[in-house]
Amino acid sequence: MNPATEPSLLGDPVALAAAIEGLDLAGARLALKRLRLHDRLLARECHKYLFPDETRIWEGPRTEVFKRGRGEVIYARRLYPKHMAFFAATKSYRELCFLAANRVGKTIAGGYADFCWATGLYPDWWPGKVFDRPTSGWICGRTNETTRDILQAKLFGRIAYKDGRKTVDGTGIFPASTLGQPTWKSGVQDLIDTIPILHKSGGWSRIGLKSYEQGPKAFEGTEQDYCHNDEEPGADVAAEQLVRTTTTGGLVILTFTPKEGHSTVVNGFLPKPDGLLDLDDGGEPTNWYPGPAEEDQPEDGPFV
């Protein structure tokens, strides 16, 4: 019997000792202590399990990435052609929109790109844009609360305390080993303002969390390598972000469901009535979106 597959035994050494022949209470307590340590370590390696070569099963505890916990199916990346096309398009376009339905992994796809750009840890299969240095990026949501509860949690994990200082536990896409000490936004409980991210070069990248309710002026002033909008921004905010990434050769990505219909932002990515896209001076499209959904994507995907 594998206690990791029996949730009813994980918190009860007496039940575990009774269920496994030859295991005394002291042995059961030690086994559970080691299992809990294993769980904590595994929960901080979520990024290694995303977009695998072959379909596999998550063997760790419930995390902000794997909401269902043990037994959750993690499908092979070839079953997500739109996600792979999105990653590849970051190499060629300055403005991209992953326009898709709810709960198909848009936030995870955008967050995984954020992870690669901030840490410099690109998988062998990565087809997209590569920065060869530490980066500066903004990750943005609709409100302060949704930015904290959705984006911050999925990226960095839960609020935790270390040596008396408030931090995050690294059970999101970014493992604890990559996280520096965050600063916190004033006036909003438990919302990160900026957080240093350890880059493979030994330097530090920097990620700032922002919300659209701060208004377009909050997006003025500083150069950024990338901006990730996880929900549809206003056209004024999107325009400011594009300006911020101009001198760095950076990009703006948007991952959202078009709940506002044919807005200015959405229509900027869709083909015009004549079937044409906006082109640059060289005759190439200026932005990208994934097109209609594919029928072969898993109905019950791993990202919730």
N, C-alpha and C positions, 0 to 999 in steps of 0.2 A: 504493500500500500504506500502511495506517495502522499504524505500529508499536505503537500502543496495543492493537491487536487481535491482535498476534502475540507472546504471552508469551515465546517462545523468543528473541526479539530484544531484549527490554527490558534485559538486562544485558550485552549483547555488542556493543560498537560495531563490531568487525570484521565480524561477521555482518550487522549492520544496513547498513554501508557496501556490503557485497557484494550485499545484497538490493535496494538502491535505486540505480538507474542515475544516475550523475552525482554521487553523494554520496561525498565522501572521508572519511577516518578522522576528521579534525578536525571536520568537519561532523556526523558521526555521534555523536561524543562530546558536542558541543554540543546536539544534538537530544535525546539521552538525558538530559542534565543538565536541560534545560528540561522534559522529560516528567516526570522525577522530582519537580521542583518543583511542577509542575501537580498531580501525584498527591497530594503532601503537602497542598497547599491544598484540593484537592477532598475529600480524606479528612476534613478538618475542617469540612465543610459538610453532613454526612450528614442533619441535621435538615431541610434544605431539600428533600430528595428523598423524604421520607416522606409517605405519603398524598397522592399527586399527583392533579390533575384527571383525567389520562388515563394509561393504562399506558405506562411508559417503561423504558428500559434503563439500568442503572448503568454508567457509563463510567470509573469510577475503580478504584483498587486494592482489595484485600481490606481490610476494616475490621472492627471489632467489631460493627457493625450489618449490613454487607453481607459476610457470611462467604464467599460464593462469588466475590467480586471482580467483575472486568469481565464484562459480559454478563448479570448477574443481573437478572431481571425484577422491576420494582417496579409492582405492580398498582394501578390506579385505586382511590381510596378507596370509590367506590360499590360495589365488589365485596366490601367488608367491612362489611356492614350492622350486625353486632354490635359492631364496633369503634366505628362512628359512634354507635350507640345508647348505648354506654358513655360516650363523650365528652359526649353531650347530657345524660345522666342526672346528670353531676356538677353541673349547674346547679340541680337540684331536690332532691337527696338528700344526706344527711350521711354515709351509709354505703353503699358500693357494692361488689359482688363481681362481677368478671369471671371467672365460673366456666366453664372451657372445657378442651378437650383439650390435650395437649402440642403445642408447636411450631406454634401458630397465631397467634402474635404478641401474647400477653398482656403479656409484659414490655415489648415495644416500645410497646404502647398506653399502659401505665401510665407508662413512662419519658417518652413524648411529652407526656403531661399534666404530669408533673413539670417538664419543660423549659418549658412554657408558663407555669406558675405561678411558677417561679423567675426567669425572664428577663423576663416581661411581653411576650414576642414571640408574640402570638397570630395564627395565620393568618386570612385573611379568612373562611374557611369555618368557623371554630371555633364549635361550638354550646354549649360547656360553661361551667363556672364561670370567672369572671374576677376576679382580684385586681388592684386598681388601685395597688398598692404593692409594695415588696419583701416577700418572704415568708420564713417559717421552716418547714422540713419535715423529716420523718424518712423515710428509705427503708430498708426492713428485709427481711432474709432469714432463712433458717432457722438457719444457722451463720455464724460469722465467715468461714470459708473460702468458702462459696457466695456470701455477700454480696460478697466481694472478686472472686471469679473470674467471677461472672455479672453481678450488678447493677453493681458499680463499673466493670467493663470496658465493658459496653454503654452506660452513661451517660457515662463520662468518658474512656474509652480506656485505653491501656497506660501502664505506669510509664515515666517519662522523667526526665531530669535537665536542669535549666536553670540556668546560672550556679552549678553545684555543688550545687544544691538539688533534692531529689527532688520530683517533681510527676507529673502525668499529661498525655498528649500531645493530648487533645481530639479523638480519632478515634472517639468514641462519639456519642451523640445531642447532647451538649453540646459545641459547638466550643471550641477553645482560647481564642478571644477572649472567652468568657464566664467563664472559670475563674480564680479567684484561687488563692492559695497554700494548699494543704490542710494540715491538721494530721493526724497519724498516730496510730492506736491503738497503745498500748503492749502488748507481749506478742503481737502478731499482725503478721507481716511483711507490709508493703505494703498494709495496709488503712487506708483513709481514716477518720478520726474525723469531722471536719467540713470542709466546703469552701465558701468564699464564691463566690457566683454573681452576676455583674454583671447588674443589672436595667436595663431600658431607661430608667428615670428617672435613672440615674446612681448610684443607691444599690446596696447589696449585699443580696441574699438569702443565706440560709444553709441548707445541707443537711447533715444528720447521717446517717451510716450506722450502723445497729444490727442486731443479730441476736437472735432469740428465746432463744438459749441464754444470753443475759445475764440472763434472767428478768424478770418483770413490774416489779420495782423499778427497773430501768434505764429504764422508760418513765414514771416518776413525775416530778412537779415542774414542768416548763416548759410554757408554752403553745406550741402548734403550729398552723400554718394548714392543714397536711395531713399525713397519714401514708400511705405506700404500702407495703403488705405484698406482696412478691412470693414467695409460698409461704404456705401456711395457717398463721396464728398460733394460739396457744392462746387460749381464750376470755378468760382473765385479761389477756393482753396486748392483745387487741382492745378490751376494756372500758376499759383504761387509756388507750389511744390516743383513744378517743371522748371521754373526759373532757378530755384535753389540747387538743382542738379545739373544745370547747364555747364558750369565751368569745371565740374569734376568728371564730366563724361558719364554721369550717373543715369539713373532711371527712376521712373515712378510706376509702381504696380498697384492695381486695384483688384480686390477679390470681394465680390458681392453678388447678391441676388437683386435684380432690378425691380424692387418693390415700388419705386416711384414711376414705373412705366417708361415712356420715351422722353426722358429728361435730356437736358443739354449734354450732360456727361455721357449718358448711354448712347445717344445719337452720334456723339463724336467718334464712337468705335464701330458703329454699325455701317454696313454698306448703304450708300445713298440710293434713292429710288431708281436711279439709272444703273445700279449695281456696282458703282465705282467707290473706291476708298479715297481719302485724302492722300495726296502724294507729295513727296518732297521735291526739291529741285532736280534730283537725279531720277525722278520717276518711280521711286520706291514708296510703299505705304509708310506713313509716319507713325502708326500705332497698330496694335494687335489685339484681337480677341479670339476665343477658341472656336467660334462657330457653333452649329447645332450639336446637341448632345449625341454621343455615340450609344448605340444599342447594346454594345458588348461590355459596358462597365458593370461591375458587380452591383446587384440590387441592394445588398446588405454590406456596405463598405465598412472599413475598419475605423473610419474617422467620424466621431460623433460630437 
